[in-house]
């Protein structure tokens, strides 16, 4: 498995996103230095970054490079994130997704997440358009 640097994470994120805006190497380095933040990676150009606090986990971002899409990497990263959150002791997981990100919404719904809220005009697209953020939640079952 590849050791991902903040620069690599920023490169994958930039290739994956316009909205929300891509995060910088400095932002990734800062996040990775914070208590409770965890990174899961796979063999391909993909990762998920989460944060655990007080029995809750938040999926901060998940990214798969465009050239690697359609191979199930996003689903594997989401499942790895969920497993890491469970290991941390999380009882629930939350995430935000742009309301126009149909592929991500479909993935989250298929993996047991459900919409629990909406932030109106939360994201700004490169053309200035405002896009709602959907808040998704999933209860994490411990066996």
C-alpha positions as a Python dict, from the first residue, in 0.01 Angstrom:
ca = {
    (1, 'X'): (0, 0, 0),
    (2, 'X'): (130, 346, -90),
    (3, 'X'): (214, 595, 186),
    (4, 'X'): (13, 906, 95),
    (5, 'X'): (170, 1246, 163),
    (6, 'X'): (-32, 1567, 204),
    (7, 'X'): (89, 1664, -145),
    (8, 'X'): (-43, 1338, -293),
    (9, 'X'): (-376, 1381, -114),
    (10, 'X'): (-406, 1736, -247),
    (11, 'X'): (-328, 1616, -602),
    (12, 'X'): (-594, 1342, -590),
    (13, 'X'): (-844, 1585, -434),
    (14, 'X'): (-775, 1851, -700),
    (15, 'X'): (-830, 1597, -979),
    (16, 'X'): (-1153, 1482, -814),
    (17, 'X'): (-1331, 1805, -718),
    (18, 'X'): (-1438, 2144, -842),
    (19, 'X'): (-1724, 2172, -592),
    (20, 'X'): (-1647, 2184, -311),
    (21, 'X'): (-1316, 2347, -392),
    (22, 'X'): (-1010, 2120, -375),
    (23, 'X'): (-808, 2127, -53),
    (24, 'X'): (-444, 2228, -47),
    (25, 'X'): (-140, 2035, 71),
    (26, 'X'): (-124, 2270, 372),
    (27, 'X'): (-488, 2198, 461),
    (28, 'X'): (-430, 1824, 443),
    (29, 'X'): (-115, 1850, 655),
    (30, 'X'): (-307, 2051, 913),
    (31, 'X'): (-595, 1806, 923),
    (32, 'X'): (-366, 1505, 953),
    (33, 'X'): (-196, 1664, 1254),
    (34, 'X'): (-526, 1703, 1442),
    (35, 'X'): (-629, 1464, 1716),
    (36, 'X'): (-899, 1219, 1605),
    (37, 'X'): (-835, 1257, 1231),
    (38, 'X'): (-771, 933, 1043),
    (39, 'X'): (-685, 845, 685),
    (40, 'X'): (-771, 528, 495),
    (41, 'X'): (-610, 453, 162),
    (42, 'X'): (-617, 177, -92),
    (43, 'X'): (-395, 46, -367),
    (44, 'X'): (-527, 293, -623),
    (45, 'X'): (-535, 672, -628),
    (46, 'X'): (-809, 699, -365),
    (47, 'X'): (-855, 783, 1),
    (48, 'X'): (-1104, 874, 271),
    (49, 'X'): (-1032, 1117, 552),
    (50, 'X'): (-1238, 1107, 869),
    (51, 'X'): (-1253, 1258, 1214),
    (52, 'X'): (-1367, 1083, 1532),
    (53, 'X'): (-1500, 1275, 1834),
    (54, 'X'): (-1723, 1157, 2120),
    (55, 'X'): (-1863, 839, 1961),
    (56, 'X'): (-1929, 1015, 1630),
    (57, 'X'): (-1730, 1004, 1311),
    (58, 'X'): (-1742, 1252, 1025),
    (59, 'X'): (-1632, 1168, 674),
    (60, 'X'): (-1440, 1485, 593),
    (61, 'X'): (-1372, 1390, 232),
    (62, 'X'): (-1344, 1090, 4),
    (63, 'X'): (-1171, 1106, -333),
    (64, 'X'): (-1098, 879, -628),
    (65, 'X'): (-894, 1010, -921),
    (66, 'X'): (-1108, 1035, -1235),
    (67, 'X'): (-893, 782, -1427),
    (68, 'X'): (-959, 520, -1156),
    (69, 'X'): (-1336, 560, -1130),
    (70, 'X'): (-1574, 279, -1213),
    (71, 'X'): (-1358, 16, -1041),
    (72, 'X'): (-1527, 18, -701),
    (73, 'X'): (-1255, 222, -529),
    (74, 'X'): (-1503, 473, -386),
    (75, 'X'): (-1710, 195, -230),
    (76, 'X'): (-1396, 28, -91),
    (77, 'X'): (-1277, 358, 57),
    (78, 'X'): (-1620, 423, 211),
    (79, 'X'): (-1628, 73, 360),
    (80, 'X'): (-1273, 114, 493),
    (81, 'X'): (-1371, 449, 645),
    (82, 'X'): (-1679, 291, 809),
    (83, 'X'): (-1462, 8, 949),
    (84, 'X'): (-1206, 256, 1085),
    (85, 'X'): (-1483, 463, 1245),
    (86, 'X'): (-1623, 148, 1408),
    (87, 'X'): (-1275, 59, 1537),
    (88, 'X'): (-1247, 408, 1687),
    (89, 'X'): (-1571, 341, 1876),
    (90, 'X'): (-1806, 556, 1669),
    (91, 'X'): (-2177, 488, 1706),
    (92, 'X'): (-2275, 716, 1417),
    (93, 'X'): (-2116, 857, 1104),
    (94, 'X'): (-2201, 1183, 933),
    (95, 'X'): (-2101, 1345, 605),
    (96, 'X'): (-2191, 1633, 377),
    (97, 'X'): (-2227, 1602, 2),
    (98, 'X'): (-2314, 1851, -271),
    (99, 'X'): (-2678, 1805, -372),
    (100, 'X'): (-2576, 1774, -738),
    (101, 'X'): (-2320, 1494, -676),
    (102, 'X'): (-2547, 1214, -795),
    (103, 'X'): (-2277, 944, -801),
    (104, 'X'): (-2172, 1008, -440),
    (105, 'X'): (-2531, 1030, -318),
    (106, 'X'): (-2609, 698, -484),
    (107, 'X'): (-2303, 539, -319),
    (108, 'X'): (-2393, 670, 27),
    (109, 'X'): (-2754, 556, 0),
    (110, 'X'): (-2648, 209, -119),
    (111, 'X'): (-2417, 176, 184),
    (112, 'X'): (-2685, 253, 443),
    (113, 'X'): (-2655, 631, 482),
    (114, 'X'): (-2972, 840, 483),
    (115, 'X'): (-3034, 1209, 441),
    (116, 'X'): (-3079, 1384, 775),
    (117, 'X'): (-3054, 1751, 683),
    (118, 'X'): (-2971, 2017, 428),
    (119, 'X'): (-2757, 2330, 430),
    (120, 'X'): (-2897, 2574, 176),
    (121, 'X'): (-2647, 2731, -65),
    (122, 'X'): (-2354, 2585, 129),
    (123, 'X'): (-2114, 2529, -163),
    (124, 'X'): (-2015, 2772, -436),
    (125, 'X'): (-1946, 2621, -778),
    (126, 'X'): (-1665, 2763, -998),
    (127, 'X'): (-1931, 2955, -1198),
    (128, 'X'): (-2063, 3116, -877),
    (129, 'X'): (-2377, 2902, -852),
    (130, 'X'): (-2482, 2809, -501),
    (131, 'X'): (-2534, 2438, -426),
    (132, 'X'): (-2702, 2288, -121),
    (133, 'X'): (-2513, 2046, 100),
    (134, 'X'): (-2700, 1733, 201),
    (135, 'X'): (-2620, 1591, 542),
    (136, 'X'): (-2617, 1212, 558),
    (137, 'X'): (-2605, 991, 865),
    (138, 'X'): (-2549, 623, 931),
    (139, 'X'): (-2576, 435, 1258),
    (140, 'X'): (-2275, 214, 1316),
    (141, 'X'): (-2353, -129, 1451),
    (142, 'X'): (-2105, -293, 1687),
    (143, 'X'): (-2118, -670, 1712),
}
